Amino acid sequence: AAALSGAMAAEGPRSLFALSAAAVSRSMGALERDVWALPGHLLRGLLPLLTVFRLERAEGAARSAGLSTQPIWRKLWDDVMKTRPPNSENITCWRKKFLETFFSNVLHGVLDISSDWRLNDHHFSPLLHSSPHVSQLTLCNMLQGAVELTAEHNQKVLENLAGSLRILKFQHLLSSDQSIRRSLVLLLHRLIHHGSVSQVSMYSWPVPDTVLLVLILSMSAGFWRSGNALAYHSSPCGLCREEERAQSQESPQEQAERGRYDEREWSDGENQQGSSRAPEEADAEVNGYGADARLNSVLSGPRSPPLQNQVCEEASSKVPCDHTSIQGGSSPRCVSDQLSRHPVLRKTRRRLKSAVGKKRRCLRRSRGPYTDPEDLYDFVFTVAREDNSGLLDKNSATEGENAENWTSSSPGSPCTGYAGCKKRGGSAGIFSLKAAHRFRSVSTLELFSIPLTGETCRTLSNLLSSWVSLENLVLSYNGLGANVFCILSGLRALSRHSECHLRVVRMSDVFSHMPCMELVRCILSAFPQLHTLSVSFDLKNQLEGNRPEGNPNCNEVEIPESCLEQLEIRFPREPLHTAFLLPVLKASKSLQQLSLDSATLPCSQELGLLLEALKECNPNLKKLSFHDVNLAEHQKEVLLLLQDPVLQEITFSFCRLFESSTTEFLSEIINTVKRNSSLKSLKLPGNRLGNHRLVALADIFSEDSSSSLCQLDVSSNCIKPDGLLEFTKKLEGHIQQRGGQIQFTHLRLFQNWLDQDAETAQEALRRLKAVCSVVNDSWDSSQAFADYISVM
């Protein structure tokens, strides 16, 4: 109250209404219900004087009175956060934006709630009351946020997050000790296995901790030990116990039916939303039966086809294993049948049961707290210990040996296509799926700038091979090298599952270990159901031809008819051969977007052949993009594209369009666009338009034009303020001649020389904004010469 009075006094004399409103705001605890019943014009003046706690509670009353609280939340953002959020023009709910950012800042200790009187309310618990609005959360560094969220006093906060959080990000992680990892396990188990998180993204981890990385990947894929072994404040996970009780009450027929269709159930994200009830804390005694039953079910029950696949794979070198039973949907009898028929597997199982029995006895002795400090480490590195115990085949292939063709690998042996994938089968970092139970998994996995070693690639491959709920996979700058074959092997195994949901694959890296078109054909031949495929490499690997034997050129693989709608290829200065791209285009009748980046045209006819192929094979193509492709000598093809009656968006980005052209070419471009009523967006960044060409482009909107162009991008085109002003005046003249009727709505002006005359630039921008939406930046044009040299 004193802070509020001080803030009001600083603003000077107030009206009687303002003073009354301030008095009411100080007594909201007693008057809240009466305040919500006030008429709208009175409530409008009171809302800005409320604390965050009361303002959030006033949302329903404000909506009923026809009032919006958005301006108040926006002012709160400006006063408290003191930054401009990225893409602020796209923010539709400032209430959610403020509370979500507020939660993150408080969690990481970068915001002092005493810094603003509106944050001070003894009823207000910062994390608890803002958590229902958090749909995206980033954890950084030493994972202090995970430790705080799993603390006992934040149990309700974690419950709220389990219902609201959809995207979980990890950034700049550092190595962590055992206690922090245990907190992370509890967090991931609650938010993913029993929550609503559908996307896990990891960014910028130059030297990843293998234990931590494998832990996050495996739990994201839904794998972990028995749920009753996850102690939560000295008690097992209450949600897992409820599930165990429900399963124990099922009839034998119901158990068999559940086992048969269990894979479909966990892969269905909608049916796997965890209960919003907090984990039970009252019962401090571990139910030994529940833990035993769960662990036994992992080993012998019909819980998870991927676990069966793993057993079959590990025994395949000694005992033939028929994988036909697990293609598409595996038989729940796979493990038990194999065990009954093969003594090697029976011995393996006995050893496993012996090891697991020791774990169970430890659990029984503890009768409560989950205290074994080595369990987490043991799970992640189980295979290394199994290897020492003789559980793995000692004669597995070693690094450098020949491997089978990944394109023909069985779904039961996901990583057989690259020699490194079979290195003793149990390098440190690869955990055993046999000892895991399967929970709900995420549908989107993104890894940005995280180096993946051979070990982690093999782990990821094994996880991918059965990750049927995965819809989006992004692997960006992971230094895969030859390990790309291991990833492809896992994806190939995944494609054999009839329940596979994968629709988007994006792979990018510095070096390509195989030609781009070959990689595209490999992925598309395995996943004709993909909707989006993006392959991007910066440089060509000089050792590209050195691939494991048994992996022939994928250009020989036939591509079935696909559902592909968006294809993006960034060539590492490779020649674009239409003959290699043609089978992909023929198989992709539904293609709507095609982007070709950094390709070279081996001959003058190549672009013409590509256009003919697109016209013949892809009648539904709506967006076509060329970036950093030299089109200076292909003026005829450029004009053909601009008059295409189907294309709605065309991009020529840094394509040197006018490097060797005449003024007639620019006139032909303008006249072609004027006659094309289907083209909605034309993007010409980085083509050295300059002032005079920009001014000429204004004629696209002249009175005799039938163009429907809505968006024009002229970024990075050496445009100066006087040229922009002249373009604006000419555009205003055309609009006046057309009676104000024009469809032009967006102009992009990034990285132009507008800082050379700030006054003229401001006038041009002010007049332009009266006509359309203008997106520009404050760019230092002194960089222009360096940029010019870089593309010479």
N, C-alpha and C positions, 0 to 999 in steps of 0.2 A: 504494500500500500504506500509506503514511504517513497519507494522508487517511482511509482505511478504519479504521486503528487509532485515529486521533483521534476519528472518529465513534463508534466502539464505546466508547472510554474515556469519552466524554461521556455515554453512556447508563448508566454504572455497571458494577458487577461482572457478568460473564457466566458462564454455565454452561460445563462442559467441552465439551459438544457445540457451543455457539456459538463457543467459541475454536477448536475444531478446524475448524469450517465456515469461519471467517474465514481460517484458515491455508490451507485447501484453495483458497478463492476467490483467494488471492494467487498460487497456483501453477497456475492453470487451464491455462496454456500447455502444461504437461507432463502434467497429470492429466485433461484434458478428456474423453478417450474413456472413462477409467475412471469418471469422475463420472457420465456419462450412463447407466452401467450400474447405478448405486446403486438400492436399493429406494426406493419412493415416499416413505415416511415420512422417509427421510434427505434425499432430494432436495428435499422440501418446505422443510426448514429452510435449505437451501443457496441456493436460488433468489433470495431477497431480498438476498443478499450479493454477487451478481454485478454486473459492469458491464453497461451496455447492450449492448455487443458480445457478451458471453458469454450474456446473458439471451436475446437474439434467436436465438442459435445453439442454445439449450437448448429451444426450442419443441417440437421433435419428440420429444425425450426426455421432456419433461414430459407431453406428450399420451399417449405410450405408457405412462407410469406412472399415467395417470388424473388428472393434476394440471392445474389452470388457472393460467395466468400473469396473468390479467386483473387480479386485485387488486394485483399488483406493478406492472403498468403504470399502473394508476390512481393508486397512491401516487407513482410517478415523475412523473406529470402534476402532481399537487398540489405536490410538492416543487420541481420544476424550472420549470414554467410559472406556477405560483402564481395561476392564474385559473380560474374556472369556465367551461367551454366552453358555448356556447349549445346548447340542446336536449340536455343531457347525459343525460337519461333515455332518449334514443333511440340512444345510442352502443352498438353491439353489440360492437365490438372496440377496446379501449383501446390495444392494441399498435399497430394501424394508426393510430389517432388521434394517439398520442404521436409516432410516427416521422414521420408526415406533417407535423405542426405543427413538429416539431424541424427537419426539412429546410428548411421555409420560413423559420423564424427564423434558422437559421444562414446561409442563402443571402442574407438581407437584413441580416445583421449585427446582429440584435437579441438574440442569445443568445450568452453567453460559455461555451464548453464547460468552462472551468476552474472554473466556479461550483459544480460538483457532482462528487464523486469518481467517481460511476457513469458519467460521461461521459468520464472520462480513462482511455484505454486505448491504448497505442501501436499496437495492431492496428486501432484503430477510425478509419476515415475518415468523418467525419460525413455528408457529402453522398453518398458512394459507397454506404455501407451502409444508409442510410435511403431512398435513391431508389427501390428496388423496391416500397416501400410507398406511394408518392405517386400518388394517382389524381386529385388536384385541386391546381392550383398557381395562385397569383395573382402577377402581375408589376405593379409600381407605379412611379410617378414617372418617373425617367430610364432605366428599363429596365436598371438595374445587374445585375439577376438574369440577364437574357438574355446580357449580356456575360460574366458569370462562367460560365454553363453552357456557352457555346460556346468557352471557353478550352481550349487543347490538353490541359491536365492534367485536365480534366473530361470527356474523350471517353467514358469508360466510364459516367460518370454520365448523360450525354445518351443513351447507348444504353439504359440501364436505364429512363429516363423514356419513351423511345420505345415501350417495351413496356407500361409501367404507367399512364401518364398518360391520363386520359379527358377531363378538363375543364381548359381553360386560360382564365384570367381576366385581364383588364387593368383596372386601377383607378387613377384620378387620374393619368393619364399627362401628361407634359410634353413639349415639343418636344425633339427629340434631333438629334445631329449624324449625319454620314454613317456614321461607323464604328459607332455604336450601331445604326443601321438595318441595317447589313450583318450585325451579330451577330443581330439579330432575324430577318432573312431566313434565316440558317442554322438558327436555332432552329425557326422555323415549318416550314421545309422538312423537317427531320428529324422533328419531332413530329407534323406533320399529313400531309405528303405521303408520308413513309416511316414513320409511327408509328401510334399508336392513338387520338390525340385526336379525339373525336367532338363536342365542344362548345366553342365560343369565345364568351365573354361579355365585354362591355366596359361599365364603370360610370363615371359621374361624370367627364365630360370636358367642362367648360363651354366651352372654346375649343379644339376639336380641331385638331391639326396635320393638314392635309388629306393631305399625303404619307404620314404614318404611318397615318392611318385607312384610306386607300385600299389601302395596302400590306397591312394586316392583313385587310381584307375580301377582297381579291383572292386572297391566299394561302389564306385559309379556304375560299374557293370552289374551290380547286384550281388556280388560274391562276398561272403564273410562267414565266420564260424557260426556255431549255434547261437541263436538269439538269446538263450538263457545264460550263455557264457558272457554276455555283455552286461557287466554290472553298472547300474546307474544309481549313484549315491547309496552304495552298499546293498542294492537290490538288483535282481535281473531285470531286463527290459520288460515292463509290464505289458506292452503290446504284443511282444513275442509270446509271453506266457498266456495271454488271452487266446492267441492263435493256436498254441499248443493244446490248451484245454478244449477248444472247439474241435480240433482234429481228433483228440482222444475220445470224444463223444460220438464220432461218426461210426456208422456201421461199416463192416468190412467191404460191402459193395460200394458205399460212398467213398471209402478210402481208395479203393481201386480206381474208381471213376476220377477222383481228384488227382491221383497220380498220373493217370493217362493224359489229362488235359492241363497239368500244372504249368507247363511251359507257356501255353497260350495265356493262362491267367496272369503270370507275372509280366508277360510282355505287353499286356494291355494297360497302358498308363492310366486310363480313366477308372478302371476297376481296382487300381492299386493305390488310390489315394489313402494315405494312412489316417487312422482315427485322430481327431483333434484333441482327444483326451490326453492329459499329461501322463507320462510313465508312472506306474505305481511306486510309492516310496514306503508304504506302511509295512509291507512284509519284508523283513530283513533276512529271512532265511531262504536259501536257495533250494528250489525244488529239484532234488537230485534226479528224480525220475524224468522230469522234463528235459534236463540237460542230456541224460543218457539216451533218451528216445530220439532227441534231435541228432545227436552225433551218430547214433546207429543208423538213422534214416539217411544220413549223408553217405554212409558207407554202403548200405545194402538196399535201402528203400528206393522207390520209384520217383524220387524228388526231382531230379534235374538231369535231363538228357546231356547237357555239356559235361557233367561230371562223368557220365558213362563214357562219353567220347574220349575223355582224357585217359581213363583206364585202358580203353581199347587201344589208344595210340601208343601208350607206354609198353603195352605187351606185344605190339604188332611186329617188333623185330624178332621176337622169339616164337610167337604163336600166331598163326593166321587168324585175322578177325574180319568177319563179314560186316562191312559198313552199310550194306543195303538197308539194314533195319533202322539205321538212324538218319537216313536221308529223308529230308522233308520233316518228318516228325518221328523221333526215335521211339523205339519200343521200351517200355519200362522194365522189361526183363533182360535188357542187354547185359548189365553187370552180373546179375545172378546167373544167367545162362553161361556167360563166359567163365565165371568162377567155377561153376559145376563141371564144365567140360575140360578145363585146363588146370592142371596142378600148379603150374607156375603162378597163375593168378590167385589160386587159393592160398599159396604161401605168401604172396604179396599182401593179400587181405588180412591174413593172420598177423603179420607184422604191423600192419596199420592198426588193427584192433588192439594189439598190445600197446602201441604207442598212445593211442587215444584213451585206452583204459587208464594209463598213468595220469593223463590229464583229468579224467573224470574223478579219480581218487583224490587228486589235489582239490578239485572243486568241492567234493564232499567234506574233506577235512576243513576247508575254510568256512563252510556253512554260512556264507554271506558275502563278504567283500571279495571282489575279483582281484586277487593279490599277486598272481604270478607275474613278476616283472619282465619275464622273458617271452610271454605268450605272443605278444604282438610281433616281436622280432621273429619268433619261431614260425608264425603263420606266413609271413612274407617270404621267409627263406626256407620253407619246409623242404623243398626239393633238394637243396644242398644236403640237408640231414638225411633225407631218404636215400640220396646217392651214397652216402657213407654207410648206410645200413644195408646196402645191397638191394634196395627196392627198385632201382632203375637199371636199365640194361647197360652193362658196362661196355658193350660193343657198339653203342650208337655212333653215328657218323661224327667225325670231328671237323673243326673249321678247315675249310679249303677242299673238303671232299665234294664229289659230285652229288647233286641232289636231284630229286624228281622234278618233272615239269610242273610248275605251280598251277598251270591251267587244268591239269587233270588230277589234282590232289583231292583226296576224299574229304568229305566234311568231318569225318571222324579224326583226321590228322591234319589240323589246320595249317601247320607251319612246316611243310615238307619241301617247299619249292626252293629254299635257299639253304646252302650248306650249313651256314651258321645256325639255322633254326634247329638243327639236330645235334648240336654240340653237347654230348652226354645227356641231353634232355633236361638238365637240372642245374644250369649255372645260377650263381647267386643272383637273386632278384626275381627268379621265376617261382611263384608259389604253386603249390599243388591244389588244383581244383577239387581233388578228391576229398580234401578235409574241409571243404567249404559248403555252406548252405546258400541257397539262392533266394534273394529278396527282390523287391522292386528295383528297377534300374532306370537310368536317365535316358532320354531320347536324343540328346545332343551332346557331343564331346568335341571340344576345341582345344588344340595345343598350339600355342604361338611361341616361337623362339625358345623352345625347350629341346636341347640336344638329346636324341634317343640313341642309346648304345644298342649293341646287338642283343644284350640281355633284355632290356626294356622293350625292344621291338618284338622279341619272341613272346614276352609276356602279353604285350598289347595284341599281337596276332592271335594268341590263344583266347584272349577275352573277346576279341572281335568275332571269332569263329562261331560263337553262340549268342551274340548280343542282338537278339532278334528285335528288341524294342528300339534299337538305335535307328534314328531317322536322318540325323545330320552328323557328318564326320568332317572335321576341319583339321588338317595337319599342315602347319605353316612353319617353314624354316626350322626343321628338326634335324637337319644333317643326316638324312636317311642313307644316302649313298646306295650301296648294294643291298642294304636292309629293306629297300623298297620291295624286293621280291618276297620278303617275309611278311610284310604288311599285306601285299597282294594275296598271299596264300591264305591269310586269315579271312580276308574279304571274300575270297573264292569259296571258302568253307561256309561262310555266312550265307552266301547266295543260294546254297543248297537247301536252306530251311524255307519251307513254304510260308512260315509266319514272318519272314524277314520284312522289315519296314523301311529299310534304308532308301532314302530318296535324294539326298544331297551329299555329294563328295567334293571336297576342295583340298587339293594338294599343291603346295608351293615350296620351293627350296632354292638355294643358291645354285647348286649344281644338279644337272640331270644325269641320272645313271642310265637312262634309256631314252630314245627319241620320244618327243612329246606325243606324236601321233600313235606310236606303238603303245604308250601308256594309256592313251584315251581308248584305243581299241580293246586293250586288255580289260579295263574296268567296265566298259560298256558291254562287252561280250558276256561278262559275268553278271552284270546288273542291268538288264534291258529295262527294268522298271524305274531306273533313276529319272528324276525330273531335272536335276541340275548337276552338271559336271564341270569342274574348273581345275585345270592343270596349268601350273605356272612355274617357270624356271628362269633364273637370271643368266646363268652361264652354262655352256656345254662342257661336260666332263670329258677330258682328253682320254680317259680310260673307259669311255662309254661302252666300247665293244666287249669289255671283259666281264662277262656275266657267267653265273654258274652254268655248267653244262646241263643239258636236259631242259633248259628254258629257251626254246626256239623263239624266233622272231614272231611277235604277236600280230604282225601284219598278215600272218597266215590264218589267224583265228576268224572264223565266220561270226558276224554280228547279227543276232536275231533282230526282228523289228522291235524298236524301243519306244519308250514313252518320253524320251528326252525332250525337254522344252527349252533349256538354257545350256549352252555350251560356250565355255571360255577357255581359250588356249593362249598361253604366253610362251612363245618360242624363244629359246636362248640363241637368237640369231641363226636359227635353222631356216633352210629354204622351205617355202610353202609349196608342197607338191599336191595339186588338186587330186591326183590319182590316189594318194594315200587318204585324203580327207573324204573322197567320194563315197566309199563304203559306209562311213559314219553318217553322212548326209542322207544316203539312200535308206538307211535303217531308221532315221529319225524324222518320220513324216510329220510329227507334231512339233518340230523345232520352231520356237518363236523368237529366240534371242541367240545371236552368234557374235562372239567377240574374238578377234584375232589380233594379237599383240606381238610386236617385235619380230615379225617374220620378214624374211627376204623373198623377193620374187625372182626365181631363177631365170625367167625369160619374159619377154614382153607379152606373150599370149597367156600367161598363167592366170592373171586376174580375170581375163575374159572367160577362160574355162571355168573358173570358180563361179562367176555370175551365171553362166549357163547352167551349171550344176544346181545352184540355189534355186533358180527359176523352175527347173524340172523336178527337183526332189523335195523342196521345202516351200510349198505354196502358202503356208501359214506364217512365214517368217515376218515378224513385226519390227524387230530391232536388229540393226547391223552396226558393228563397231570395228574400226581399224585404229590401232594405236601404234605409233612409231613404225609405220610401214611406209616406205618411200613411194608415194603415188605421183611424183612430179611428172613422170612420163606416161601417165595413164589417165589423161584428161577425158578421153572418150568413155572409159568405164565409169569414171566418176559421174559424168552426166547421165549415163544409163541408170545408175543407182538412184540419182536424185529424181528421176522421172518414173521410178517404179511405183505402180498404183497400189501396192500392198504395204510396203514399208511405212511405218509410222515414226520411227526414230532412226536417224543416221548420224554416226559419229566418225569424223575424220580428225583424230587427235595427233598432233605432231607428225603429220603426214606430208609436209613440204608441198602442199597443193600448189602454191603460187611461186615456187622456186624458179621454174623456167617457163612460166606461162606469160601470155599476153593479156592486154586489157579485154580482148574479146572473150577470153575464157571466163573472166569474172562476170561479164554481161550474160554469157550463156548460162552460168550457174543461177544468176538472179532470175532470168526469164524461165528457166526450167522449174525452179521452186515456185514461182508465181502461178504456173499452170498446174501444179500438183496440189490437189485438194485433200490428199490423204496424209501427207507428211505433217506431223505435229511437232516434232522436235529436231532441230539441226544444231549439232555441236561441232564447233570448229576451233577448239583450243590449240594454241601452239603452231599456227600456220602463217605467222608474220603478216597478218592482215594490214596493220598500220592504220593510220587515220583515213586515208583516201578510200581504201577498200571497205572499211566499216561504214563510212558515210554512204557509199554506193549500196550497201546491203539494206539500207532503209527503204529502197525502192521495192523490196519484196512486199511491202504493205501498201503499195500505191493503190489508187482508186480502181485501176483496171485489173488488179490481182484477184485470183480466185484461191489464193493460198489460205490454208487453215493453220499456219504455223503459230504455235503457242509459246514455244521455248527456243531461245537462241543463246548459245554459249560461245563467247568470244574471249575467253580467258587467255592470258599469256600471249597476247598478240601485239605488243608494242604500241598500245593505244594511249594517246596523250589526252589531257583534259580538253584542249581546244577541239580535237577530233570528236570526242564524246559529246561535247556541247553541240557541234554542228550536226551530228547524227540525231541528237534529241530534237533539234529544231526541225529537221527534215521529217522526222517521224511524226511530230506534232502536226505538221502541215498535211501529211497524208491522212492522219486520223480526222482532221477537220474536214477534208474533202469527202471522206466517207461518212460524214455525219456522226462521228464518234463511235461508229461500229467497227470494232477490231477485236480479233481473238488473241492477240499477242498478250501474254500474261507474265512471262518470266525472262529476265535477262541476267546472265552470269558474267561477271567482270573481274574475276580473280587475277592477281599478278599482272596488272597493267601499270603504266607509268603515270598514274593519276596523282602522285605526290609531287610532281614537278610544278604544278600550279594549283594549290589547294583551293583557292577561291573559285576559280573556273570549274574545278572538279565538283565542288559542293553545289554550285548552281546547276550543273548538268545533272547531277544525281537527284537534286530536289525536284527538278522538272520531270525526270524520268520516272520517279516514284509516284508521280501523279498519274502515270500511264500504265505502269506495270510494276511487278515486284522485282527489285534489284538486289542481287547478292554480290557483294564485293568484300575486299579486305584492305587492310592498311599494309601494303607491301612496299618494301624498300627497293626502289627501282635501281639502286646502285648494284644490285645483284644481277641485273639484266645482262650485262656484258658477259659475265661468267656463264650464265645460262645459255647465252647465244653461242659461246665458244664450245660448250659441252655438247651441242648438237651439230657442230660443223662436220 
